[in-house]
Amino acid sequence: MSRSKWKGVFVCHSLYKKFLFFKKAKINNFIQIYNRSSVVLNEFVGGHFKVYNGLKFINLFVTENKVGCKFGEFSFTRRLRRCIHLKNDAKKNKNKKK
């Protein structure tokens, strides 16, 4: 179920406060985010963030295309495992040759 329109988008208050502090002080460091459910705002464009995915922080540079999405969409929490079948097929072929 989606969020009510009269409430507006969700942005963690501490994240927004920290971003304004970094912007005012003109600090270009990464802002670390644990809250992946916050929405990327127009004001965040050009900002550098590190989003935690449960294992490590993933660097994120906010562009205009990312506005309106959530921070969690840019840091995957699961690994993509590819070529599992190819490795198994290679093992089977080695056993057949012997």
Secondary structure, DSSP 8 states (H G I E B T S, - for coil): ----TTT-----HHHHHHHHHHHHHT----EEE--TT-B--GGGTT-EEEEE-SSSEEEEE--GGGTTSBGGGGS-SS-----HHHHHHHHHHHHHH-
